[in-house]
Amino acid sequence: MAATGDEAAAMDSISKEPAGASAALNPALSGSGQLQRPEDAAESPTTTPKKPGANSDGGVETAEEAVEPAEPDVNELCNDMFEKMAIFLQGELTATCEDYCLLENMNKLTSLKYMEMKDISVNISRNLQDLNNKYASLQPYLDQINKIEEQVSALEQAAYKLDAYSKKLEARFKKLEKR
């Protein structure tokens, strides 16, 4: 278990040595205060005393304890997370696949509707062509009807003129008869 906050500050102060004690305990320093070469320090074996509070019953963690293998709970949690992530991704892929299937079905239905509309438009075009052909075959009769209508209107005009003339003649005849 790693120390945090005030505990960490206390451990740091315990683990640091005073400067004077460090010079007395450090074998690399010579009596004149100059550094010895590392080879010389290796030749003069000295034992380094243990730091106070660094023993195992002092409650201070060492670096070796921090590198312990993960607890089984963490492994179980990781496995659980990966399983759930796999389920989630499987669901996402399934949803995407279903979306594509729906889109494919919609495209098929749209294609069928367009085919039906094409058939309807072909039928309408064919019927329109038939109507145009029938109208073309009736055109001479329609022209004759138009000519007859013109002749009837001309006859009607002539009848009105004849009626007006006959009224004038009748009025003259009555005038002559009275005399």
C-alpha positions in Angstrom: 0.0 0.0 0.0 1.5 3.3 -1.0 1.6 6.3 1.4 -0.1 9.5 0.4 -0.3 13.1 1.8 1.2 13.6 5.3 2.5 10.0 5.5 4.6 10.5 2.4 6.1 13.7 3.7 6.9 12.0 7.0 8.6 9.0 5.2 10.6 11.4 3.0 11.9 13.2 6.1 12.8 9.9 7.7 14.6 8.6 4.7 16.7 11.7 4.2 19.9 11.9 6.4 21.4 15.0 7.8 24.3 16.4 5.8 26.9 15.8 8.5 25.9 12.2 9.0 26.0 11.7 5.2 29.6 12.7 5.0 30.6 10.5 7.9 28.8 7.5 6.5 29.6 7.9 2.9 32.7 5.8 1.9 33.2 7.7 -1.3 34.3 10.8 0.6 37.9 10.8 1.9 39.1 12.4 5.1 40.1 15.6 3.2 36.5 16.1 2.0 37.4 15.2 -1.6 35.6 12.5 -3.6 37.4 9.3 -4.1 37.2 7.6 -7.4 34.7 4.8 -7.6 37.4 2.2 -8.0 38.9 3.3 -4.7 35.5 3.3 -3.0 34.9 -0.3 -4.2 38.3 -1.4 -2.8 37.5 0.0 0.7 34.6 -2.1 1.9 32.4 -0.4 4.4 29.1 -1.3 5.7 26.3 1.2 5.4 24.0 1.3 8.4 20.3 0.9 7.9 18.2 4.0 7.9 16.0 4.4 10.8 12.4 3.3 10.0 13.5 1.4 6.9 13.1 -2.0 8.5 10.1 -4.2 7.7 8.2 -3.6 10.9 8.4 0.2 10.5 5.5 0.3 8.0 7.5 2.0 5.2 7.0 0.6 1.7 10.0 -0.2 -0.4 10.3 -0.2 -4.2 10.2 -4.0 -4.2 6.7 -4.0 -2.7 5.4 -1.5 -5.3 6.4 -3.9 -8.1 4.4 -6.8 -6.9 2.2 -8.7 -9.4 -1.3 -7.4 -9.7 -3.9 -8.5 -7.3 -6.4 -11.2 -8.5 -9.2 -8.7 -8.1 -7.6 -6.4 -10.7 -7.1 -9.3 -13.1 -10.8 -10.3 -12.6 -11.8 -6.7 -13.2 -9.7 -6.5 -16.3 -11.2 -9.7 -17.6 -14.7 -8.4 -16.8 -13.9 -5.1 -18.5 -12.7 -6.9 -21.7 -15.7 -9.2 -21.7 -18.1 -6.3 -21.4 -16.1 -4.3 -24.0 -16.4 -7.3 -26.3 -20.2 -7.5 -25.7 -20.5 -3.7 -26.3 -18.5 -3.9 -29.6 -20.5 -6.9 -30.7 -23.7 -5.0 -30.0 -22.4 -2.0 -32.0 -21.4 -4.2 -34.9 -24.8 -6.0 -34.7 -26.6 -2.6 -34.7 -24.6 -1.4 -37.7 -25.3 -4.7 -39.5 -29.0 -4.4 -38.8 -28.9 -0.8 -40.1 -27.4 -2.0 -43.3 -30.0 -4.8 -43.6 -32.7 -2.2 -43.1 -31.2 0.1 -45.7 -30.9 -2.8 -48.1 -34.6 -3.7 -47.6 -35.6 -0.1 -48.0 -33.6 0.1 -51.3 -35.3 -3.1 -52.5 -38.8 -1.7 -51.7 -37.9 1.6 -53.3 -36.7 -0.2 -56.4 -40.0 -2.2 -56.5 -42.0 1.0 -56.2 -40.0 2.6 -59.0 -40.6 -0.5 -61.2 -44.3 -0.3 -60.5 -44.3 3.4 -61.3 -42.4 2.6 -64.5 -45.0 0.1 -65.5 -47.8 2.6 -64.8 -46.1 5.3 -66.8 -45.6 2.8 -69.7 -49.3 2.0 -69.6 -50.2 5.6 -69.5 -47.9 6.3 -72.4 -49.5 3.4 -74.4 -53.0 4.6 -73.6 -52.1 8.2 -74.6 -50.7 6.9 -77.9 -54.0 5.0 -78.5 -56.0 8.1 -77.7 -53.9 10.1 -80.1 -54.4 7.5 -82.8 -58.2 7.5 -82.2 -58.3 11.3 -82.3 -56.3 11.3 -85.6 -58.9 8.8 -87.0 -61.8 11.0 -85.9 -60.2 14.2 -87.2 -61.9 14.1 -90.7 -65.3 13.7 -89.0 -64.5 16.6 -86.6 -63.6 18.7 -89.6 -66.9 17.8 -91.3 -68.8 18.8 -88.1 -67.0 22.1 -88.1 -68.0 22.7 -91.7 -71.6 21.8 -91.0 -71.6 24.1 -88.0 -70.3 27.0 -90.2 -73.0 26.3 -92.8 -75.7 26.1 -90.1 -74.7 29.5 -88.8 -74.7 30.9 -92.3 -78.2 29.5 -92.9 -79.3 31.0 -89.6 -78.0 34.4 -90.7 -79.8 34.0 -93.9 -83.0 33.0 -92.1 -82.8 36.1 -89.9 -82.3 38.3 -93.0 -85.2 36.6 -94.7 -87.4 37.1 -91.6 -86.5 40.8 -91.5 -87.2 41.2 -95.2 -90.5 39.4 -94.9 -91.5 41.7 -92.1 -90.7 44.7 -94.2 -92.8 43.3 -97.1 -95.7 42.7 -94.8 -95.5 46.2 -93.5 -95.5 47.6 -97.1 -98.3 45.3 -98.1 -100.5 46.5 -95.2 -99.6 50.1 -96.1 -100.7 49.6 -99.7 -103.8 47.7 -98.6 -105.0 50.6 -96.5 -104.8 53.0 -99.4 
